[in-house]
Amino acid sequence: MKDLILNNGQTAKFVRMDDWSRPIYELESGRGVCCVNMDGTYLHTMSLECGEPDTPLIYEYQPVTRR
């Protein structure tokens, strides 16, 4: 997987794949996020308790749409 460029110009760095083959990224703030579509197109926060997808990130923190 590759790092992602976000709509706000920041980079989400690829960290690893989780147990369900979802890519995990780290935002420049240090927050871990995961891609629920498994293809780097829709990022969610992760719950701190169990690491499951929690809430979709706002538009500025979503990856730039590939065309």
C-alpha positions, 0 to 999 in steps of 0.5 A: 500500500502507498501513503495517501495525500489528503484533501487538506494537503497532508499525508497519511502514512501507511503503517500496516494491514490489520487482521481483516486486511484493512490498511491502517494509516497514521495522520501527521497528528499521530492519530491512527486511522483505517480504510474501511473500503480496503482500497485507500478511499474512505478513512475512519477513526479507530476506537481506542478500545479494540481498534475497530473503525469508528467514525468517518473522517471529515472531507478535509481528512479524506484522500484525494479522489483518484481519477 
